[in-house]
Amino acid sequence: MFARLCTAAAIVALATLATASPAGAQYPSREACAVYDFPPGTPEYRLCVDRELEMRRLGRVNREYGTARILSDSERACTYYGLTPGSPRYERCVRREVELRSPE
């Protein structure tokens, strides 16, 4: 019974992922860039959304990640998004990226 329930839940999850719209996939990226204080509609905001989406597509978590690697990759990602190292926006981004990359 439990196996059937798990199988049904997996099928529903896969169906949901298959029907998700590409525009819908951008919402977390849009939200992240807004949290980083990029004003919506600006070229910087669009660049941040595009690059954040790219990072989501590539995946963030690797099982071989160590703490130092998570931090350095997070810092690199935030710089890639267009944030200035040391700024409050950059620090928020790094904290968020570390959280997303850290094993649960």
C-alpha positions in Angstrom: 0.0 0.0 0.0 2.8 2.4 0.9 4.7 1.6 -2.3 1.6 2.4 -4.4 1.1 5.7 -2.5 4.7 6.6 -3.1 4.4 5.7 -6.8 1.3 7.8 -7.2 2.9 10.8 -5.5 6.0 10.5 -7.8 3.7 10.4 -10.9 1.8 13.5 -9.8 5.1 15.3 -9.0 6.5 14.4 -12.5 3.3 15.4 -14.2 3.4 18.8 -12.4 7.0 19.4 -13.4 6.2 18.4 -17.0 3.4 20.9 -17.2 5.1 23.8 -15.5 5.4 26.8 -17.8 8.7 28.3 -18.7 7.5 31.7 -17.4 6.5 30.1 -14.1 10.1 28.8 -13.7 11.3 32.4 -13.7 9.3 33.5 -10.6 11.9 32.3 -8.1 14.6 34.0 -10.1 12.6 37.2 -10.3 12.0 37.1 -6.6 15.7 36.5 -5.9 16.7 39.4 -8.0 14.1 41.6 -6.3 15.5 40.5 -2.9 18.9 41.6 -4.2 17.4 45.1 -4.8 17.6 45.1 -8.6 14.8 47.4 -9.7 12.4 45.4 -11.9 12.5 46.4 -15.6 16.2 47.6 -15.5 18.9 45.9 -17.6 20.6 44.8 -14.4 17.5 43.1 -13.2 17.0 41.3 -16.5 20.6 40.2 -16.4 20.3 38.9 -12.9 17.1 37.0 -13.7 18.7 35.4 -16.8 21.8 34.4 -14.9 19.9 33.2 -11.9 17.7 31.1 -14.1 20.8 29.7 -15.8 22.2 28.6 -12.4 18.9 27.0 -11.5 19.0 25.0 -14.8 22.5 23.9 -14.2 21.7 22.9 -10.6 23.4 24.2 -7.5 24.1 21.2 -5.3 26.8 18.6 -5.8 27.3 15.8 -3.3 31.0 16.4 -3.2 30.6 20.0 -2.0 32.6 21.0 1.0 31.8 24.1 3.1 34.6 26.2 1.5 33.6 25.2 -2.0 29.9 26.1 -1.3 31.0 29.6 -0.1 33.4 30.3 -3.0 30.8 29.1 -5.6 28.1 31.2 -3.9 30.3 34.3 -4.0 31.2 33.6 -7.6 27.5 33.2 -8.5 26.5 36.5 -6.8 29.3 38.3 -8.7 28.1 36.7 -11.9 24.6 38.0 -11.2 26.0 41.5 -11.2 26.3 42.3 -7.5 29.2 44.2 -6.1 31.2 42.2 -3.6 31.0 43.5 0.0 27.7 45.3 -0.6 24.6 44.4 1.5 22.9 43.1 -1.6 25.9 40.8 -2.3 25.9 39.5 1.2 22.2 38.7 1.1 22.8 36.9 -2.2 25.7 34.9 -0.8 23.7 33.8 2.3 20.8 32.7 0.0 23.1 30.9 -2.4 24.9 29.1 0.5 21.5 28.0 1.8 20.4 26.7 -1.6 23.7 24.8 -2.2 24.0 23.3 1.3 22.9 19.7 1.8 19.7 19.4 3.7 
